[in-house]
Every structure is written in structure tokens, then in C-alpha cells.
Amino acid sequence: MAPLPKKKHSRARKGGRAAHHFLTKGALSVCQQCRSVKLPHRVCPTCGYYKGRAVVDVQDPGVQVAEVDEHAGHNH
């Protein structure tokens, strides 16, 4: 048989524990290319740019833009 609590936890104790169970707003940033609002550290859904480089073709969303990777072959 599992152990049972000897006394009931009060509303204040329960509420104090649950005080950290709230939702926070997600962060937003501005795209440097087209100035639209986007999620940070993600490709802009409007123009397809990330960190000043074209990463995704917006007209054909499944296609990535082929670029030479300056870090190719490096194990970081």
C-alpha cells in the first residue's frame, strides 16, 4: 500500500506551488530583409531569408536554395 499524507495541504500551499504554472508570451523578432514579424531563430515565412541569406524559396516552399556552405567539412 502506498503512503498517504497525514494532513491536508492548505489552499495557500497549493496556490503557492501552482503560482508558477502560467503561460508566457512567445518572443517575436523582426526580419532584417523584409521587416515582417517572425519567430526568433527561424526562417522568415514571408521572404525565406535567415541571417541575411536566402534559405527557402517562398514560391516553392519545399525547395531549399542551394548555396555554398563555408563551414562544409568542419566538425563543430
Long-range contacts (C-beta under 8 A, 24 or more apart in sequence): none
